């Protein structure tokens, strides 16, 4: 089966979990016999992608594309829908227009059996490909604008693109029941049009000969030898991720138990505000900021941590929680995070309940037995889900849409 996969990033040029999910899903689909044309908005080398054909819609470098506010949608986007491509690529809407134009040309010679579009960034191209080829359109929702905005607002243009794509899609994939609920209740989409397909973890990729470098976080290692517990988060510093509440909870936890330190791995528009808050709360000596990390430093952040906190106001799934669990972290996640639908040996709290988060941090930090129980039991849960199972769900969906008969 020929699949036109429309995505916005792939490792190692990804800024979040979207690229990771797209990579592993595409690999599993290819291993199951699918032929994949994957379209990206930039040009770069992607190692270990020989299982599919990668097309670059523009000559932009990955970092140029990342600086256009693709994930911070409250940034100024005033263009109308279906913008015509221009010679200049200065905004995310410019890149999307060029992306649509490229896909328009590509499908003239490459007829797909199914079009699989990921999130609002590629929806317009997916609709255009469907118009030209008549192939079924699957819109894969990793996050909605309601999630990214961390509230009921967000960018109206993005909402309009999402709504059009959800209405035009032949089938919708949501990464959790939480996301499906948003699609049904906020966009008025029939529930039977939406199928939940959970993300998974490719443990083999993480067990690729990696060895923890004790020099990366040498000071934190020293503190651990002195009896400190490291609580970490690996994320983008945006409103969606609930880091302001996390910082308040960290201060409350330190008042109750002194031997806690916090590692914030990532970057984003809230960085300076978080730095200021750590000083205002009197815990600047206990909070460590790494900046944006990938590769060795990214893996080392998980390894040095004892506790992983996902403090998101709204998190459709949360692949980082599975990655952290694989690195022997006890997990604390918000009830607003979809990954909690596949894990039970975790602590959960409402994102706004900083007192409860503080209690949970202290409870794990002061009980090695509890920490061990959480880390060991959660492993048996995340190993039950796989990208192979995801591929089977998708292939069954493609076949049903193509033939009209349940596969």
Secondary structure, 3 states (H helix, E strand, C coil): CEEEEECCCCCCCCCCHHHHHHHHHHHHHHHCCCEEEEEECCCCCCCCCCCCEEEECCCCCHHHHHCCCCCCCCCCCCCCCCCCCCCCCCCHHHHHHHHHHHHHHHHHHCCCCEEEEEHHHHHHHHHHHHHHHCCEEEEEECCCHHHHHCCCCCCHHHHHHHHHHHHHCCEEEECCHHHHHHHHHHHCCCHHHEEECCCCCCHHHHCCCCCCCCCCCHHHHHHHHCCCEEEEEECCCCHHHCHHHHHHHHHHHHHHCCCEEEEEEECCCCHHHHHHHHHHCCCHHHEEEEECCCHHHHHHHHHHCCEEEECCCCECCCHHHHHHHHCCCEEEEECCEHHHHCCCCCEEECCCCHHHHHHHHHHHHCCHHHHHHHHHHHHHHHCCCCHHHHHHHHHHHHHHHHHCCCC
